[in-house]
Amino acid sequence: MNNKKPQRPPSGRTNLASCIVATIFLIFVVVVLLVVFFSLFKPKDPRVAVSAIQLPTFSISSTTVNFTFSQYVSVRNPNHAVFTHFDSSLQLLYSGSQVGFMFIPAGRIDAGHTQYMSATFSVDSFPLAASTNGRLTSADDTNSEFRLGPTLEIESRIRMAGRVRFLHFLTHHVEARADCRVAIAVIDGSVLGFHC
């Protein structure tokens, strides 16, 4: 005769404990995967480097100036995903006022790549501001006419904004900027130097 007792089916408490342990384990695995993902693939802002600035045309009449502005930049995408830029612009300022503006066409920069870009546009005539730091000086105290000093300074601001998308559903907004001060010789419009 067999004296084995029939085994009881697992109780509800055992099932609940197994589900809790499995859930905790799955949460732990998801957290570890997210930490690894965001440490290796953390979205980074692109880097903009200005390589050259030129003024192909330049003219001064009386106290106004107009020119053509050219700027050459490289944009580095350090991410492991494509950088799609669509809200980008180049702005020129003189004495705090905007004198030139250009939208940068939308585009894509592949992961880990550098793209070289150039922007050229005409700047309408604008008045030169009188100042005491040598850009413009008065001929004498009683004369209202101005003579040009050796240099004038403008500021260029490039802004590239867009997004980086990971795994087709994680989207991160990124932005790159480069602000430069440009010194221009008023005699011939040559760029004496720029600092970004």
C-alpha positions, 0 to 999 in steps of 0.5 A: 500500500502506498502511503504517499500523501497527495501534494497540495497545489501551490497556495495563492501566497506562493504565487504572489511572492513569485510574481513580486520577485519576478517584477522586482527582477524585471524592474532591476533589469530595466533600470540597469539597461536604462543606465547603460543606454543613457551613459553610452548614448546620452544625447549631446549638443552638436558643436559648431566651429567657425573656420573663416569669415570673409566680406567679398564686397564692402563699400562705405559712403559717408557714414553708412556701410554695406557689404556681403557677408560669408561665414564658413563653419563645421558642425560636429554631431557627437551622438550615436544617432542622426542630428536633424536640424530644422530651426537654424539661423545666422544673425549679424549685429552691429552696436546691438542692432540686427543688420543681417539675418539668414535662415539656414536650410533644414538638413541632417548630419549623420552620427559621429560625422562633421558637416561643413557649411557656408552662408553668404548673403548681402547686408543692406546699408546701415549707419555707423554709430559714433563712438569714443573707442576709435571706430568712429571719431569726430573731426573736431568738436564743432564739426558734425561730420565724422571720419572713419577710424581704423576698424568697426566691429560686428557680431555674428550669431549662428544657432542650430537647433533640432533633434536626435532620435534614438531607437525611433521613439526617444527624441531629444532636443539639441542646440548648438551656438557660436557667437563671434566678434568680427573686426573689420578694416574700414579702408578695404573691408578685410577681416582683421580677425574674429573671436568666438 
